[in-house]
C-alpha cells in the first residue's frame, strides 16, 4: 500500500507544492486549492459520466425487456446485454470512472500528508533518514518504514531542534516553522473515535462527520436530480458506500487527508449542482438519444454501402465471366 501511495504521491506532491507556494505557505489553504485543481482535472470525466448516465436511462427499458425475456438464462442475458451495449456504443463502466479515479488521487494526497517534509518542504529522502537516525540516537524510536516517520520527526524537530545541530540550519528551520494547523486543529493528527482529546472536546470528530454529511448530501442531490441514478443497482450502492468508506478512511489517516476529503465532497456537491444546471439530465437524455439514433443511422448507411459494393463486385465479376465465355465461344468458332 505504501508503494502505491508513493507512486501517486510523487506527481501530486509537485501540485501540492505549487498550491502551497501560491497560498503563501498556508498548508490548509493549499489543500483547498489542491482540491479545486483536482476537481477541475476530473471535470471532463464528470461531464462524460453525466452523458453516459443519460444513455443508461434510455437503455433501462431495453435492459428490463431483456431481463424479463431471459430471466432463466443468465448466459443468454449477458450475451444480449453485451450485444446491446456494442450496438449502441455504450460503456457501462464509464459512469463509475469519476468516482473510482478519486481513490488514486486520495492515495496520493495521503502520501503527501504523511510525508510533508519530502513533498512540501522538498527535503531529500537521504537527509530525512539521517535526521531520523539522529533522533533515534538521542533516545527516540522512529521507524523509517512507518507511515508516520516524517510526522514524528517533525514533532521532534519542533520540540527539540537542538538535536539537529549538525544539519543544515535552513532545513531545520523550515521543518520547525512548518504549520499544519487549521482553526486550531493539527492536520497531522489521526482522528480518534472518542468524545475527548487532550482533556477537551475532540474537535477532530468534525472531519469524518462533515465528510459523511457532504458525501451523502451530494449522493442525495444526484439521485434526486438525475433520474438515471434511481434504481441504478450497483452504481447506486457504490454511491452510498463512498460516504461510509470515506468516513472510515478519515479515522485511519492524518486529519489533513480527511480535510481534503471534506473539501472534495463540498466541491463535488457544487460540481453536481453546476452539471445539473449546465447539463440538464432531461436534455442530456434527449441528446444521448439523438447521438444513438445518429450512430444507428451511420451503421445502417455503412451496411447499405457495403451491400452496394458487394453487389457491384458481383456484377463486375459476372460481366467478366460473360466476356470470358464469349471469347471462348468466338475462339471455338474460328477453330471450326
N, C-alpha and C positions, 0 to 999 in steps of 0.2 A: 504493500500500500504506500509506504514512504517513497519508494522508487517512482510510482505513478504520480504521486503528488509533486515530486521534484520535476518530472517531465513537463507537466502542465504549469508548474510554478515558475519555471525558468523564463518563458516568454512573458507571462503575466507580471513577473517581477519588474520588468522594464516599464510596463504600462503603469504599475503602481508607483514606481519611482517618478515617472513623468507627472502623475497626478499629485504626488507628494510635493514636488517642486512647484507646480502650478499653484497649489493651495497654500504656499508659504510655509512648508514643513509642518502642516497640520494633518496629523495621521487620520483622525476621524473624518475630516472633510475630504481627505484623499480617498478614503473608502467610498464616500458618497459619489465623488466624481468618477471613481473607477467603476462603480455600479452603473452610472449613466452611460459611460463609454461602452461597457459590455452589453448593455441593453440595446444601444444603437447598433452594435455589431450584429446582434441577434434579430434586429427588427425585420430585415428581409426574410429571414426564416419564419418569423411570426406571421408576416403577411402571406407567405406561401402556405403556411399551416391553415390560415383562415380560409384561403381559397380551396384547399383540399377538404376541409371540413364542410364547406358548402357543397362540394361534389358528393360527399358522403351522404348528405341529406337527400340528394337526388337518387342515390343508389339504394337507400333504405327500402323502398317498396319492392325493388327488384330482388334485393337480398332476402326480404321476408318471403317473397314468392318462391325463391329457390329453396329456402329452408323448409317451407311447407311442402314443397314437391319432393324433396329428398331428405326428409326428416329421419328416415330409417336407413339411409345410405350415406354415411359420413364421407366416404371416399369420393362418391359422385358429387356430393355437395361442395366439397373443397375444390374439386375439378371445375365445376360450373362457376363458382365464385372467382377462381383464378382466371377463368376464361372471360368473365365479365370485366374484371379489372384490366386485363390485357386489351380487350376490345375498346374500353373507354380510356385507356392510358392513365390509369389511376394507381397510385402507390399508397396503400392504407397506412404504412408506417410513417409517411412524411408528416402527418399531423402531429405525431408524437415527438418529432425531431427537436422543436424548440424547447420542449420540456426536458428531453434527455441531454441536450447539449449543456444544460445548466450544471450538470454534475461534474464534467471535466473542468469547467470554469470554477466550480466550488472547490474541487480538489486543489486547483492552482491557488485559489485565494487562501485556503487553509495553509498551504505551504508558505505563502507569503507572510501570513500572520504568525506562523510558527517560527519563521526564520527572518525576522525584520532586520537583523544586523547584516545578513548577507544580501537580501533583496532591496531594502530601502536605504540602508547606510552604505551599501556596496563595500563591505569589508570582506576580503578573501577568505575562503574556507581554511586555508593554512593558518592564517593569523587567528581566526576564531578557535581552531583546535588548540593552538598554542596558548591562548588565553584561558581556555577550559582547563588545560593541563596546569597552568599557573594557579588557577582557583582550586583545583584538586590538591595541588601540592600544599596549599595553605589550610587544608582540612575539609574542604567541601567535597561533595560527591556528585559531580555532574557526569552523566553517561553520554558520551559523544554520540552514540547512535539513537539517543532518545529524541522524541518529537520536541520535548521541552528544553533541550540543551541550551539553545540561544536565549530563550526567555529567562531560564535560570541564571545564565551568565549575565544577562542584562541587569537582573536584580542585584547580583553580587557586585557588579561594577558600580551601580548606583549607591550601594550601601558601604562598600569597601574599595573605593578607587585606588587606595594606596597599594593594594596587592598587585597592581598592574603598572608599576613604575617603570618596568623595563620595556614597555611597549610605546609605540608612537603616541605622544600626548594628544594629538588631534583625534586619533581613533578612540582613545579612552574618553575624551571629552564629548565626542559625538554620541557615543553609547550612553554616557552618563546623562546627557541632556535630551535624549530621545524621549518624547512624550507620547504614550499610547493611551491616554485617558480621553474620556468623552463624558461631559457632565458629571465628573467625579468618579466615573467607573473606569477601572483599569481594564482595557480591552485585551490584555494578555492573560487575564484570569479566566479559568474554565468555570462556567456557572455550575452551581450545585443545586440539587433539588431539596432545598431547605429554606425555612422562613427567615432564618437569621444568618448573618455573615459578619464575622469580626465584631461581634457584640451589638450589631444593629440590624435593621431590616435588610433582607437580601434583595437589593435592587436589581441584581443580575437576573432574577427571575423574569423581569420585564422583557428581556431579549427573546427567550423562547416563546413567551406568552404573545408578544407582539407579532412574532413570526407566524404563529398558528392563526392569529386573528386575521392578519392581512392575506395570508395564503388562502384561508377559507373564504374571505371576502372576494378575492379575485376569482376563485372557483365558482362561487355562488353567482357572481356577476356574469361570468362567461356562460354558465348554463342557463341563466335567465334570459340573456340577450341573444344567445346563439342557440337556436333550436337543434343544431347538429349535436350539441353536447348531451342533450337529454336522451337517456337510454342508450348512450353510445358504448355500453358494455365495458370492455377492458379499458378504453380510454377514460371513461368516467371514473372507474375505480382508481386508475392511476392518478387522476387529478386530485382525488380525495386523499390518496396516500401521501402525496407530496407534503401537505401541511404537517402531518404526523411524523413523517420521516425527517423533515427539516427541523422539527421541534426536538427530536431525539439527537440530531446532529449538534444542535445548539448546546446540549448538555455534555458533549464529549470533546468539543474543540474550544479553543480560546474565544472569548467573547467578541473579539474582532471579526471572526468568521461569522458568528451569529449575527452581529451587527450588519455585516454585508448582506446576509440572508434576509434580514428585515427590510433593509433599504431596497433590495432586489424585489421583494414581494410588493412593496409600495410602488416601485417603478413598473412592475408588471401589471398592477391594477390600473395605473394611469395609462399604460400602453393599451390595455384591453378596452378601456373607455374610448381612447383615440381610434383604435382599429374598428370598433363598432360604429363610430360616427363616420369615419372616413371610408371604411369598407363595410357597409351595412350588410348583414348576413343575407337578407332577402335579395338585395341587388346582386350580391356575390353569387347566390344560388342561380339567379337568372343568367348571370354572366357565365357561370360554370356550365349551365345547360346549353347556352349558345356555343361555348367552346367545344362541348362534347358533340353537338349537332354538326358543327363545322368539321370536327375530326372524323365523324362518321361519313360526312359527305366527301371529304378528301379521300378516305379509304375506298368509298364506293367508286369515285372517279378513277382511282388507281386500278381498281378491279376491272372497270369498263375499258380503260386504256389497255390493260394487259390482255383482255379478251380480244380487243380490236387488233392488237399487234399479233396475237396468236393466229387470228383468223387471216390476217394479211399474209403471215408467213406460210400458212397452209395453202392459201390461194396461189402465192408465188411458186410454192413447191409443186402444186398441181399444174400450173401453166408450164413450168419447166419440164414436168413429166410428160405432158401432152406434146410439147415441142419435140422432146426426145423421141417419143413414139412416132411422130410424124416424120422425123428424119430417118428413122429406121425403116418405115414403110417405103419412103422415097428411094432409099438405097436398094431395097429389095426389088423394087420395080425396075430400076436401072439395070440391076444384075440380070433380070429376066430378059 
